[in-house]
Amino acid sequence: MPHQVTLKPSGHVFTVLKGEAILDAALREGYVIAYGCRNGACGTCKGRLLEGKVDYGVYQESALTDAEKRLGMALFCQARPRGDIVIECREIGAAKDVRIRTLPCRVQKMQRVAADVMVLSLKLPAAERLQFLAGQYVDILLKDGQRRSFSLANAPHDDEFLQLHLRNYGGPFSEHVFNAMRERDILRFEGPLGTFFLREDSDKPVILLASGTGFAPIKAIVEHAFHTGDPRPMVLYWGARTRADLYMSALPERWEHEHNNFRYVPVVSDPLPNDDWHGRTGLVHEAALNDIADMGGCQVYACGVPVMVEAAHRDFTSRCGLPEEEFFSDAFTPSA
């Protein structure tokens, strides 16, 4: 039978259907709570169970520890109520009017920008446009029912094509993209999804942190900020293993020349002898730590591999005074 969920502190109430996750029900009824991966791996949707009981579902222990469960925490992308419940979590007002849709698209262009990175430009049907916030992602819907999540790398104003950055991790879909996909192929996707986007109601300086193809949503955020004339200082730290892995480095270099409020710091962890690398080395979040000792008055947007996002969250909040609520992230997590 359906169960009632009350959101605190807003007092909003919605109904969860049999077998439905709390997050899915909230989105269905128009309430957007903070979330990312939707598969129990990133921890973005974590909140507190104030009253009632839930089935915690399947998740990665790194996203919800036993100690956190004892404190009443749950992952709302996986948790299912066992009766009427009251929960406490962050609601995201800016995303509530963005409708999640399922649409077809055509592969308009394929551009291999590195040995293992492909940029896809997707064309929607002529009468369609996708409303989204800079930094959100879409799920490509595969024929076997599985999904693959990819961040939108274009800003909302530049929506003639939807741009995705794909790294070839050796999985079935990435192998298909790199070895079998052709321009004019048809795909289906659901989106936009996620609560990783620029908070435009703030005047705080922005620290942007990307590893690998985590540059994709950061690119969208930066280009949106430039388009709207956001005057806040922005600094981008983009980390990769080798110089070639900074597959669009010329673009943020150009931004730095064209915009006085933007700075770009590329970081390479394992430069090759022929890279002729004279820039920063090591871990990308540590480069930011070395430059910005006090982050108390900043916002941070971090996207990429989970180990980078987790380390940045831990060190920025514990060592640099970054307020917990000013850290926004999208970790590229595998399914739980």
Stockholm file with secondary structure:
# STOCKHOLM 1.0

chainA/1-336         MPHQVTLKPSGHVFTVLKGEAILDAALREGYVIAYGCRNGACGTCKGRLLEGKVDYGVYQESALTDAEKRLGMALFCQARPRGDIVIECREIGAAKDVRIRTLPCRVQKMQRVAADVMVLSLKLPAAERLQFLAGQYVDILLKDGQRRSFSLANAPHDDEFLQLHLRNYGGPFSEHVFNAMRERDILRFEGPLGTFFLREDSDKPVILLASGTGFAPIKAIVEHAFHTGDPRPMVLYWGARTRADLYMSALPERWEHEHNNFRYVPVVSDPLPNDDWHGRTGLVHEAALNDIADMGGCQVYACGVPVMVEAAHRDFTSRCGLPEEEFFSDAFTPSA
#=GR chainA/1-336 SS CCEEEEEETTCCEEEECTTCCHHHHHHHTTCCBCCSSSSSSSCTTEEEEEESCEECCSCCTTTSCHHHHHTTEEETTTCEESSCEEEECCBCGGGTTSCCEEEEEEEEEEEEEETTEEEEEEECCTTCCCCCCTTCEEEEECTTSCEEEEECCSCTTCCSSEEEEEECCSSHHHHHHHHTCCTTCEEEEEEEECSCSCCTTCCSCEEEEEEGGGHHHHHHHHHHHHHHTCCSCEEEEEEESSGGGSTTTHHHHHHHHHCTTEEEEEEESSCCGGGCCCSEESCHHHHHHHHCSCCTTCEEEEEECHHHHHHHHHHHHHHSCCCGGGEEEEECCCCC
#=GC SS_cons         CCEEEEEETTCCEEEECTTCCHHHHHHHTTCCBCCSSSSSSSCTTEEEEEESCEECCSCCTTTSCHHHHHTTEEETTTCEESSCEEEECCBCGGGTTSCCEEEEEEEEEEEEEETTEEEEEEECCTTCCCCCCTTCEEEEECTTSCEEEEECCSCTTCCSSEEEEEECCSSHHHHHHHHTCCTTCEEEEEEEECSCSCCTTCCSCEEEEEEGGGHHHHHHHHHHHHHHTCCSCEEEEEEESSGGGSTTTHHHHHHHHHCTTEEEEEEESSCCGGGCCCSEESCHHHHHHHHCSCCTTCEEEEEECHHHHHHHHHHHHHHSCCCGGGEEEEECCCCC
//
